[in-house]
Amino acid sequence: MDQENFNNEERKKIESHFSNSDRSVFVIITPHQVDRGALMSRYSRTDKTMRRIFIDEFLPNPNRGLEFYNRVLLEYGDESVAELGTAQCALEWISNISAQKIEDHRIGLSFLEKSSRYVAFDKKINGVYKYFRDEKIMSSVYADKYIQSCDLAFETYSKNILPMRQYLKEKIPIDNLTFYDSGTKTDNLFSHLKNSIDIDSAKKIYNSSIKAKALDILRNLLPSSTLTNLAITGNGRAFEYLLFNMNSSELGEIKKLGDLLYKELEKYIEPFIKRSKDKHSISYYNYLDNTEKSISRILDKDLYQKYKVSDNDLLVNTSNNIKSFIDVKLLYHVPNIEAEIKLVASILHEYGRGLLMSLLLDLVTTFSGEKRHEIIRAYSHFRENRRHRPGRAFEVIDYSFELVTNYGMFRDLHRHRLLTMSRQLLSTKYGFDIPEEINELGIEKDYNDCMYHSGDTYKLISSTMPAEAQYAVNFAYRYPYFIKMNLREACHMIELRTTPQGHPDYRNACQKMYSLIKQVNPVISEGIKFVDMNSYDLERFKSEKNIVLKKSKINISDN
């Protein structure tokens, strides 16, 4: 079918708004997000092509996009059109507490956060360390205690970066490692390298890996008040929901960030987020507040008092401060035969034609175990790497896990979107982890003193300000949370988070998840083909080698 033709004058008018004017596939590049979204929404309600709509309706009226959204969103409440406009923004100098609370909102938003693995947090600005000073805490009797606690954490962290790097170099000497040798086109021991470029590359790989390992270990010392930078990209509807929740937060920092974020976003996507500041925002706050009060009354009456449950009862063998405590419990799973039947029926439905799921479920119950296993194995047989994601049939099987890990590790798993995660306020009730390298370096006393000081500070502040007390808690402190996810997401998480370059803590947790799944669904678990159950001394080493090799092939320098 012939596509629409534009005359020379029309082509000139739209050349800065669309990537082409003579093909049926094009990119919308008009500068205003509101116009982009309005164009897409208007597109669905007319027989005209998009570029013709733009010429006829948008070029004559610069406010067409804004007027369209005001009418559709405010008069008709068509919320889905708010997903057609996007924005990219940055929130800088925010606490880790706020960053994680913002990152709770995963649907429709994508985040990138300043890394604690690659960036050291030892530098001061204007003579002070980079951590958040909450107004309520700083105007309270706890201010001095809080400053002392955070300063001690940063001082202990900062003064041990170089000693830790030196210790790791002694523990894992460069001469014991192999690097790419351009002469032999294979990996060789460092001492056997002859080419100066190879030697320089090897040193860069080694030093980067050592630095990442040192920061991985020492990040346990950082308090949750540590300032970070957060980049967000997302659609208008997701930003509106985020702003609703930020406005309703009990933390002043998050409320203030919500106000600042709104002021910046309204310059570009105002129609999408307008309701986050009107009567709907007040209604949403009341809804959350009333729900919390109602459930809290039930907890007080029917759990804490009736069953005499106290904080001490909840510690469950986690209060001892040991090398590393990563507890993973499988709380719910589909019984094995039932899971196999559901999975096989879903596989056959995915590839079948004219077959009802109800029919397939009945049919598969007549299959032998051998036949079920043949189908399950065939479904993932041709996966050659973890990027070959299993099909959607894996989504019909669910697992629920309870984890108790250090808070630093929680932040890594928190980044996954396609799961349900439930968590509570951060505390010091469950003890803290002590990496073995802390003992080996001989700084266990300094490390423990820092943790005990933070623990005392938390207890003092939490007696009157439980939400604000979270700022004093170090990444090493253990944190319980709940995860529910389907088999497809479990496969993605486990295979990604057990790769050699991963942090040893989340590698350990995901290895335990895999083992638990394997226990209850042995054949189904075979679909998780690329889990790495090994342990590594220098986690980033292989990854850094690959990065340097790729750069050399396309002539990219490190500068």
C-alpha positions as CSV (number, residue, x, y, z in Angstrom):
1,M,0.0,0.0,0.0
2,D,1.3,3.5,-0.9
3,Q,2.3,5.6,2.1
4,E,1.4,9.2,2.5
5,N,3.4,11.7,0.5
6,F,4.3,15.2,1.8
7,N,5.1,18.2,-0.4
8,N,8.4,20.0,0.0
9,E,7.0,22.6,2.3
10,E,5.5,20.0,4.6
11,R,8.7,18.0,4.7
12,K,10.6,21.1,5.7
13,K,8.2,21.8,8.5
14,I,8.4,18.3,10.0
15,E,12.0,17.5,9.5
16,S,12.9,18.6,13.1
17,H,10.0,16.7,14.6
18,F,10.3,13.2,13.0
19,S,13.3,11.2,11.9
20,N,12.1,11.0,8.3
21,S,9.2,12.1,6.1
22,D,9.2,9.4,3.4
23,R,9.1,6.1,5.2
24,S,6.4,4.3,7.2
25,V,8.7,3.7,10.2
26,F,10.1,6.7,12.0
27,V,11.1,8.1,15.4
28,I,9.3,11.0,17.0
29,I,11.8,13.7,17.8
30,T,9.7,16.7,18.4
31,P,11.3,18.4,21.4
32,H,8.3,18.7,23.8
33,Q,7.4,15.5,25.8
34,V,3.8,16.7,26.1
35,D,3.5,16.9,22.3
36,R,5.0,13.5,21.8
37,G,2.5,11.9,24.2
38,A,-0.4,13.8,22.8
39,L,0.5,12.8,19.3
40,M,0.5,9.1,20.2
41,S,-2.7,9.4,22.1
42,R,-4.4,11.4,19.4
43,Y,-3.1,8.8,16.9
44,S,-5.5,6.2,18.3
45,R,-8.6,8.3,17.7
46,T,-8.3,9.3,14.1
47,D,-7.7,7.8,10.7
48,K,-4.9,10.3,9.9
49,T,-1.3,9.4,10.0
50,M,0.8,10.8,12.9
51,R,2.8,13.2,10.7
52,R,-0.4,14.5,9.1
53,I,-2.0,15.0,12.6
54,F,1.1,17.0,13.5
55,I,0.9,19.2,10.4
56,D,-2.9,19.8,10.7
57,E,-3.3,20.1,14.4
58,F,0.0,20.8,16.2
59,L,1.9,23.1,14.0
60,P,-0.9,25.7,13.9
61,N,-1.3,25.6,17.7
62,P,1.8,25.4,19.9
63,N,-0.4,24.6,22.9
64,R,-2.2,21.7,21.2
65,G,-0.5,19.0,23.3
66,L,-1.1,20.7,26.6
67,E,-4.7,21.4,25.7
68,F,-5.2,17.8,24.6
69,Y,-3.9,16.4,27.9
70,N,-5.8,18.8,30.1
71,R,-9.0,17.7,28.4
72,V,-8.4,14.0,28.3
73,L,-6.8,13.7,31.8
74,L,-8.9,16.1,33.7
75,E,-12.2,15.7,32.0
76,Y,-12.2,12.0,31.2
77,G,-9.5,10.6,33.6
78,D,-7.9,8.5,30.9
79,E,-4.8,7.6,33.0
80,S,-3.1,5.3,30.5
81,V,-2.3,8.3,28.2
82,A,0.0,9.6,30.9
83,E,2.3,6.7,30.1
84,L,3.0,8.1,26.6
85,G,5.2,10.9,28.0
86,T,8.6,10.3,29.5
87,A,11.2,12.2,31.5
88,Q,14.8,11.6,32.6
89,C,15.9,13.2,35.8
90,A,18.6,13.1,38.5
91,L,18.3,13.4,42.3
92,E,21.7,14.2,43.8
93,W,23.0,14.3,47.4
94,I,20.2,12.1,48.7
95,S,20.5,9.5,51.5
96,N,20.5,5.8,50.8
97,I,17.3,5.6,52.8
98,S,15.5,7.9,50.4
99,A,17.1,6.3,47.4
100,Q,15.9,2.8,48.3
101,K,12.4,4.2,49.2
102,I,12.2,5.9,45.8
103,E,13.5,2.7,44.1
104,D,10.6,0.7,45.7
105,H,8.7,2.1,42.7
106,R,9.9,-0.2,39.9
107,I,7.0,-0.3,37.4
108,G,7.4,2.3,34.8
109,L,10.6,3.7,36.2
110,S,14.2,2.7,35.7
111,F,17.1,3.7,38.0
112,L,20.8,4.0,38.1
113,E,22.5,4.7,41.4
114,K,26.0,5.7,42.3
115,S,27.9,2.5,42.9
116,S,29.5,1.6,46.3
117,R,31.7,-1.0,44.5
118,Y,33.5,1.4,42.1
119,V,33.3,4.8,43.9
120,A,35.0,5.4,47.2
121,F,33.0,7.5,49.8
122,D,36.0,8.8,51.7
123,K,36.1,12.4,50.4
124,K,34.9,15.3,52.5
125,I,33.1,18.4,51.2
126,N,33.8,21.6,53.1
127,G,35.4,19.6,55.8
128,V,32.5,17.2,56.4
129,Y,31.7,13.7,55.3
130,K,28.9,13.1,52.8
131,Y,26.0,11.9,54.8
132,F,22.5,13.2,55.3
133,R,21.8,15.4,58.4
134,D,18.1,15.1,59.0
135,E,16.4,18.3,60.3
136,K,14.5,16.4,63.0
137,I,17.6,14.7,64.3
138,M,19.8,17.8,64.1
139,S,17.3,19.8,66.1
140,S,16.9,17.1,68.8
141,V,19.0,16.0,71.8
142,Y,20.4,13.2,69.6
143,A,22.3,15.5,67.2
144,D,25.7,15.2,68.7
145,K,25.4,11.4,69.1
146,Y,24.3,11.1,65.5
147,I,27.2,13.1,64.2
148,Q,29.7,11.1,66.2
149,S,28.2,7.9,65.0
150,C,28.3,8.8,61.3
151,D,31.7,10.4,61.5
152,L,33.1,7.3,63.2
153,A,31.7,5.1,60.4
154,F,33.2,7.3,57.7
155,E,36.5,7.6,59.5
156,T,36.8,3.9,59.9
157,Y,35.9,3.3,56.3
158,S,38.2,6.0,54.9
159,K,41.3,5.1,56.9
160,N,41.1,1.5,55.9
161,I,40.8,1.7,52.1
162,L,44.5,1.8,51.4
163,P,45.4,-0.8,54.1
164,M,42.6,-3.1,52.8
165,R,43.9,-2.8,49.2
166,Q,47.4,-3.5,50.3
167,Y,46.3,-6.5,52.3
168,L,44.3,-7.9,49.3
169,K,47.4,-7.5,47.1
170,E,49.4,-9.6,49.6
171,K,46.6,-12.2,49.8
172,I,46.1,-12.4,46.1
173,P,49.4,-11.5,44.4
174,I,49.4,-10.3,40.8
175,D,52.0,-13.0,40.0
176,N,49.5,-15.7,40.8
177,L,47.0,-14.5,38.1
178,T,46.9,-15.0,34.4
179,F,46.3,-12.3,31.8
180,Y,46.0,-12.0,28.0
181,D,49.3,-12.4,26.2
182,S,49.2,-10.8,22.8
183,G,52.3,-12.8,21.8
184,T,50.9,-16.2,22.4
185,K,47.2,-15.2,22.0
186,T,46.5,-17.0,25.2
187,D,46.4,-16.3,28.9
188,N,49.7,-16.3,30.7
189,L,51.0,-15.7,34.2
190,F,51.8,-12.0,34.8
191,S,55.5,-12.7,35.2
192,H,55.6,-14.3,31.7
193,L,54.2,-11.2,29.9
194,K,56.7,-9.5,27.6
195,N,54.7,-6.8,25.8
196,S,54.6,-3.5,27.7
197,I,51.0,-2.9,26.6
198,D,50.0,-6.3,28.0
199,I,51.8,-5.5,31.2
200,D,50.1,-2.2,31.6
201,S,46.7,-3.7,30.8
202,A,47.3,-6.5,33.4
203,K,48.1,-3.9,36.1
204,K,44.9,-1.9,35.3
205,I,42.8,-5.1,35.5
206,Y,44.4,-6.1,38.7
207,N,44.2,-2.7,40.4
208,S,40.6,-2.3,39.4
209,S,39.7,-5.7,40.7
210,I,41.5,-5.1,44.0
211,K,39.8,-1.7,44.4
212,A,36.4,-3.2,43.8
213,K,37.0,-6.0,46.3
214,A,38.3,-3.5,49.0
215,L,35.2,-1.3,48.6
216,D,32.9,-4.3,48.6
217,I,34.3,-5.3,52.0
218,L,34.4,-1.8,53.5
219,R,31.0,-0.7,52.3
220,N,29.6,-2.6,55.3
221,L,30.8,0.4,57.5
222,L,28.8,3.0,55.6
223,P,25.7,4.3,57.4
224,S,22.4,4.5,55.6
225,S,22.6,8.3,55.7
226,T,25.4,8.1,53.1
227,L,24.7,10.5,50.3
228,T,24.3,9.1,46.8
229,N,23.1,10.2,43.3
230,L,20.2,8.6,41.6
231,A,19.2,8.9,37.9
232,I,15.6,8.0,36.9
233,T,13.9,7.6,33.6
234,G,10.2,6.8,33.4
235,N,6.7,7.6,32.1
236,G,4.4,10.3,33.5
237,R,2.0,7.9,35.1
238,A,4.8,6.2,37.1
239,F,6.2,9.6,38.1
240,E,2.7,10.6,39.3
241,Y,2.4,7.5,41.5
242,L,6.0,8.1,42.8
243,L,5.1,11.7,43.7
244,F,1.9,10.6,45.5
245,N,4.0,8.3,47.7
246,M,6.8,10.8,48.3
247,N,4.3,13.4,49.4
248,S,2.9,10.9,51.9
249,S,6.2,9.9,53.4
250,E,6.9,10.2,57.1
251,L,10.4,11.3,56.3
252,G,11.0,15.0,55.8
253,E,13.8,14.4,53.3
254,I,11.6,12.4,51.0
255,K,8.7,14.9,51.2
256,K,11.2,17.7,50.3
257,L,12.6,15.7,47.5
258,G,9.1,15.1,46.2
259,D,8.4,18.8,46.1
260,L,11.7,19.5,44.3
261,L,11.1,16.7,41.8
262,Y,7.6,18.0,41.1
263,K,8.8,21.5,40.4
264,E,11.3,20.2,37.8
265,L,9.0,17.7,36.2
266,E,6.2,20.2,35.8
267,K,8.3,22.2,33.4
268,Y,8.3,19.3,30.9
269,I,5.4,16.8,31.7
270,E,3.1,18.9,33.9
271,P,-0.2,17.4,32.6
272,F,0.9,13.9,33.6
273,I,1.8,14.7,37.2
274,K,-0.7,17.5,38.0
275,R,-2.9,15.3,40.2
276,S,-0.1,14.5,42.6
277,K,-0.6,18.1,44.0
278,D,-4.4,18.4,44.0
279,K,-7.2,16.9,46.1
280,H,-6.1,13.4,45.0
281,S,-2.8,13.8,46.8
282,I,-4.6,14.6,50.1
283,S,-7.0,11.7,49.6
284,Y,-4.1,9.4,49.0
285,Y,-2.3,10.5,52.1
286,N,-5.4,10.0,54.2
287,Y,-5.8,6.5,52.7
288,L,-2.3,5.5,53.6
289,D,-2.4,7.1,57.0
290,N,-5.7,5.6,58.0
291,T,-4.7,2.1,56.8
292,E,-1.5,2.3,58.8
293,K,-3.3,3.3,62.0
294,S,-5.9,0.6,61.5
295,I,-3.4,-2.2,61.0
296,S,-1.2,-0.9,63.8
297,R,-4.2,-1.1,66.2
298,I,-4.8,-4.7,65.1
299,L,-1.1,-5.5,65.6
300,D,-1.1,-4.0,69.1
301,K,-4.3,-5.8,70.2
302,D,-4.1,-9.1,68.5
303,L,-0.4,-9.9,68.1
304,Y,1.9,-7.9,70.4
305,Q,-0.4,-8.2,73.4
306,K,-2.5,-11.3,72.8
307,Y,0.4,-13.5,71.7
308,K,3.0,-11.7,73.8
309,V,5.2,-11.2,70.8
310,S,8.1,-8.8,71.4
311,D,11.1,-7.7,69.4
312,N,13.3,-10.2,71.2
313,D,11.1,-13.1,70.0
314,L,11.8,-12.0,66.4
315,L,15.6,-12.3,66.6
316,V,15.6,-16.0,65.8
317,N,19.3,-16.8,66.1
318,T,20.4,-13.8,64.1
319,S,21.6,-11.7,66.9
320,N,25.1,-13.2,67.1
321,N,27.6,-11.1,65.1
322,I,29.4,-13.6,63.0
323,K,31.4,-13.6,59.8
324,S,28.3,-13.6,57.5
325,F,24.7,-14.5,58.2
326,I,22.7,-15.0,55.1
327,D,19.5,-16.8,55.9
328,V,17.2,-17.9,53.1
329,K,13.9,-19.7,53.8
330,L,11.5,-21.0,51.1
331,L,8.1,-20.1,52.6
332,Y,5.9,-21.2,49.7
333,H,6.2,-23.3,46.6
334,V,3.9,-25.3,44.4
335,P,4.1,-29.1,45.2
336,N,6.4,-30.8,42.7
337,I,3.9,-32.9,40.6
338,E,1.4,-30.0,40.6
339,A,4.1,-27.6,39.5
340,E,5.2,-30.0,36.7
341,I,1.6,-30.4,35.4
342,K,1.1,-26.6,35.4
343,L,4.4,-26.0,33.6
344,V,3.9,-28.7,31.0
345,A,0.3,-27.5,30.2
346,S,1.6,-23.9,29.9
347,I,4.5,-25.0,27.6
348,L,2.1,-27.0,25.3
349,H,-0.4,-24.0,25.3
350,E,2.4,-21.6,24.3
351,Y,3.3,-23.6,21.2
352,G,-0.1,-25.3,20.5
353,R,-2.9,-24.2,18.2
354,G,-6.5,-24.2,19.1
355,L,-5.9,-25.9,22.5
356,L,-7.7,-24.7,25.7
357,M,-5.6,-24.5,28.9
358,S,-8.4,-26.3,30.8
359,L,-8.2,-29.2,28.3
360,L,-4.4,-29.3,28.6
361,L,-4.4,-29.3,32.4
362,D,-6.7,-32.4,32.3
363,L,-4.6,-34.0,29.6
364,V,-1.2,-33.5,31.3
365,T,-2.5,-35.2,34.5
366,T,-2.5,-38.5,32.4
367,F,1.1,-38.1,31.3
368,S,3.8,-40.2,33.0
369,G,6.5,-38.5,34.9
370,E,8.9,-39.4,32.2
371,K,6.8,-37.7,29.6
372,R,6.5,-34.5,31.7
373,H,10.2,-34.4,32.2
374,E,10.9,-34.8,28.5
375,I,8.7,-31.7,27.7
376,I,10.2,-29.6,30.6
377,R,13.7,-30.4,29.5
378,A,13.0,-29.7,25.8
379,Y,11.7,-26.3,26.8
380,S,15.1,-25.0,28.0
381,H,17.4,-27.4,26.1
382,F,18.5,-24.9,23.5
383,R,19.4,-22.1,25.9
384,E,23.0,-21.3,25.3
385,N,23.5,-18.5,27.8
386,R,21.6,-16.6,30.4
387,R,20.5,-14.0,27.9
388,H,18.4,-16.7,26.2
389,R,15.5,-16.1,28.6
390,P,13.2,-19.1,29.2
391,G,9.7,-18.7,27.8
392,R,6.6,-17.3,29.6
393,A,5.5,-20.8,30.7
394,F,8.0,-20.4,33.6
395,E,5.7,-17.6,34.9
396,V,3.0,-20.0,36.1
397,I,5.2,-21.4,39.0
398,D,5.7,-19.2,42.1
399,Y,8.1,-19.1,45.0
400,S,8.1,-17.1,48.2
401,F,11.3,-16.5,50.1
402,E,12.2,-14.9,53.4
403,L,15.7,-13.5,53.5
404,V,17.8,-12.1,56.3
405,T,20.9,-10.4,54.8
406,N,23.0,-7.4,55.5
407,Y,21.4,-4.1,54.3
408,G,24.1,-3.5,51.7
409,M,23.2,-6.8,50.0
410,F,19.5,-6.1,50.2
411,R,20.1,-3.0,48.1
412,D,21.5,-5.2,45.3
413,L,18.5,-7.5,45.1
414,H,16.1,-4.6,45.5
415,R,16.9,-3.6,42.0
416,H,14.9,-6.4,40.4
417,R,11.5,-5.4,39.1
418,L,9.3,-8.4,38.4
419,L,8.8,-9.6,41.9
420,T,6.9,-8.7,45.0
421,M,9.1,-7.4,47.9
422,S,7.8,-6.6,51.4
423,R,10.1,-4.9,53.9
424,Q,9.9,-2.9,57.1
425,L,11.9,-0.1,58.7
426,L,15.6,-0.7,58.9
427,S,16.9,-1.5,62.4
428,T,19.9,-3.0,64.3
429,K,17.8,-5.7,66.0
430,Y,19.3,-8.6,63.9
431,G,23.0,-8.1,64.5
432,F,25.6,-7.3,61.9
433,D,27.9,-9.1,59.5
434,I,31.7,-9.1,59.8
435,P,33.6,-9.9,56.6
436,E,36.4,-12.3,57.2
437,E,38.9,-9.8,55.6
438,I,38.1,-7.4,58.5
439,N,39.5,-10.0,60.9
440,E,42.4,-10.9,58.7
441,L,43.4,-7.2,58.4
442,G,43.3,-6.9,62.2
443,I,40.7,-4.2,62.4
444,E,37.9,-6.1,64.0
445,K,37.9,-4.0,67.1
446,D,37.6,-0.7,65.2
447,Y,34.8,-2.3,63.0
448,N,32.9,-3.6,66.0
449,D,33.3,-0.3,67.9
450,C,31.7,1.5,64.9
451,M,28.8,-1.0,64.8
452,Y,28.1,-0.8,68.5
453,H,28.2,3.0,68.4
454,S,25.7,3.0,65.6
455,G,23.6,0.5,67.4
456,D,23.4,2.7,70.5
457,T,22.6,5.7,68.4
458,Y,19.8,3.9,66.6
459,K,18.3,2.7,69.9
460,L,18.3,6.3,71.3
461,I,16.7,7.9,68.2
462,S,14.3,5.1,67.5
463,S,12.6,5.5,70.9
464,T,11.0,8.7,69.6
465,M,11.8,8.8,65.9
466,P,11.8,5.3,64.4
467,A,11.8,6.4,60.8
468,E,14.6,8.9,61.2
469,A,16.6,6.4,63.3
470,Q,17.2,4.4,60.1
471,Y,19.8,6.9,59.0
472,A,22.2,5.7,61.7
473,V,22.2,2.1,60.7
474,N,25.2,0.7,58.8
475,F,25.1,-1.4,55.7
476,A,26.5,-4.3,57.7
477,Y,23.4,-4.6,59.8
478,R,21.1,-7.5,58.9
479,Y,17.7,-6.8,57.4
480,P,14.7,-9.2,57.0
481,Y,12.6,-9.0,53.9
482,F,10.2,-11.1,51.9
483,I,10.3,-11.9,48.1
484,K,7.6,-13.5,46.0
485,M,8.5,-14.2,42.4
486,N,7.7,-16.6,39.5
487,L,10.2,-19.2,38.1
488,R,11.1,-17.0,35.1
489,E,12.2,-14.1,37.3
490,A,13.9,-16.5,39.7
491,C,15.9,-17.9,36.8
492,H,16.9,-14.4,35.7
493,M,17.8,-13.3,39.2
494,I,19.8,-16.4,40.1
495,E,21.7,-16.6,36.9
496,L,22.5,-12.9,36.9
497,R,23.4,-12.6,40.6
498,T,25.7,-15.7,40.7
499,T,28.0,-14.6,37.9
500,P,31.6,-14.5,39.0
501,Q,31.8,-10.7,39.2
502,G,28.9,-10.5,41.6
503,H,29.3,-9.4,45.2
504,P,29.9,-12.6,47.3
505,D,26.9,-11.8,49.6
506,Y,24.2,-11.8,47.0
507,R,26.0,-14.6,45.1
508,N,25.6,-16.7,48.3
509,A,21.9,-15.7,48.8
510,C,21.0,-16.6,45.2
511,Q,22.9,-19.9,45.4
512,K,20.8,-20.8,48.4
513,M,17.6,-19.8,46.6
514,Y,18.6,-22.1,43.7
515,S,19.4,-25.0,46.1
516,L,16.0,-24.6,47.8
517,I,14.2,-24.6,44.4
518,K,16.2,-27.7,43.3
519,Q,15.2,-29.5,46.5
520,V,11.4,-29.1,45.9
521,N,11.3,-29.0,42.0
522,P,14.4,-31.0,40.9
523,V,13.5,-31.3,37.2
524,I,12.0,-27.9,36.8
525,S,15.2,-26.4,38.4
526,E,17.2,-27.8,35.5
527,G,15.9,-24.9,33.4
528,I,18.0,-22.6,35.6
529,K,21.0,-23.7,33.5
530,F,23.6,-20.9,34.1
531,V,23.8,-20.7,37.9
532,D,27.4,-20.5,39.1
533,M,27.8,-22.3,42.4
534,N,31.5,-21.6,42.7
535,S,33.2,-19.0,44.9
536,Y,36.0,-16.6,43.8
537,D,38.7,-14.7,45.6
538,L,38.7,-11.7,43.3
539,E,35.2,-11.4,42.0
540,R,35.7,-8.6,39.5
541,F,38.8,-10.1,37.9
542,K,37.3,-12.0,35.0
543,S,34.9,-9.1,34.2
544,E,37.7,-6.5,34.2
545,K,39.8,-8.8,31.9
546,N,36.9,-9.0,29.4
547,I,36.3,-5.2,29.5
548,V,40.0,-4.5,28.7
549,L,40.0,-7.0,25.9
550,K,36.8,-5.5,24.3
551,K,38.3,-2.0,24.6
552,S,41.5,-3.1,22.9
553,K,39.5,-4.6,20.0
554,I,37.7,-1.3,19.3
555,N,40.5,1.0,20.3
556,I,38.9,2.6,23.2
557,S,41.2,4.2,25.8
558,D,40.6,4.4,29.5
559,N,40.8,8.2,29.5
